[in-house]
Amino acid sequence: MPSVRSHAARPLLVLSLTGALLAPVPAVALGGEGSYGGEAKNDEISASASHSRIKVTQTSGPTGGQQGTVASTDVNWKPPPCWYEPVFTPGQLKDFSENDGSGDAGLRDGWYGSELWTDHFRDEKDATTIFTKPATVKGYKNYNLGKKGYFWRGVAPNVTELDDTTLCSRLMFWQDAGEIPDVPNAPTPEVLADYAYDKVKVPKTKVELKPAAKSTVNLPTWVWLDKGTFKDVKVRAELPGTGLWAETTAKPVALHLDPGTEDAEVFPASGDCAINDDGSIGTPYTKGAADKTPPCGIRYLHATGDAPYQLSASVTWQITWEGSDGTGGDLPDGTFETTQDMNVQEIQSINR
């Protein structure tokens, strides 16, 4: 990103163009005071504004097998596009500025060269940025060494999706320890809960069928999921250095069946099979129940041809959250869908 040094009598001028911002920025991760490395991790500090320090941990729910993320049932809902995070302690900023000096001084301000960093954060030279008001930012003396706190900066998973260039674009600034900045887009437990939404991993939905290999025209196919397959999934998101955390919980509440053809009936008629009290869905087929109507199932009216029907099974997950400050609430329901082949034969009767 182009950065132009002014004459000594003028403030440090930082020209940050959106096009230049899209170029790769080396992510230099910083660990403990006075140390740094070249790889970014969740619990480390990074010089890249696309890397968040939010730590996400699954605290309950299935951990094995195939998993995926849920899709929101509210097409208008989106996670927060950006927020501010603590980035450097004074010692870490000193070490970074004097040993590397290439990274993001703001969400849209990439500084290349140690002199830009040392001028502003060590030598008290003011900086000017085109994305914030006021545009002139007062410099710091010797990185605020000896003070307790962090330098904060905006973070965005995808800055190209930010239509408003002023969002989270404040140049890196100081905040005393134990305090959350009083600025727009400051982090909150709700922001952490929203961030964790697409980090929730749920099991893939492969349902049990009877008959398993082939269904038969006009005879019901029983569908069920054994108890214990689907449990609440709880994810904790916390932002180190702030005391902020949120726990986002996904609870399975229904299974929706789509037979993959209009030539079929579903049971119940809505296609929504409720989750039983024990965590199971539907009822397993038992011998002699071939002609009965299953509580959760499908009846195909025509046989498949060259290609099988694609039976879709989608589990709805009810998602809620609670935060470190006692707040909480609901997030949009999420769904996770899988498909499996269904072959249907013309035989009108079958031994089961």
Buried (B, 14 or more C-beta within 10 A) or exposed (E): BEBEBBEEEEBBBBEBEEEEBEEEBEBBBBEEEEEBEEEBEEEBBBBBBBBBBBBBBBEEBBEEEEBBEBBBEEEEEEBBBBBBBBBBBBBBBBBBBBEBBBBBBBBBBBBBEBBBBBBBBBBEBBBBBBBBEEBBBEBBEBBBEEBEBBBBBBBBBEBEEBEEBBBBBBBBBBBEEEEBBEEEBBBBBBBBBBBBBBBBBBBEBBBBBBBEEBBBBBBBBBBBBBBEBBBBBBBBBBBBBBEBBBBBBBBBBBBBBBBBBEBBBBBBEEBBBEBBEEBBBBBBBEEEBBEEEBBBBBBBEBBBEEEBBEBBBBBBBBBBBBBBEEEBEEBBBBBBBBBBEBBBBEEEEEEB
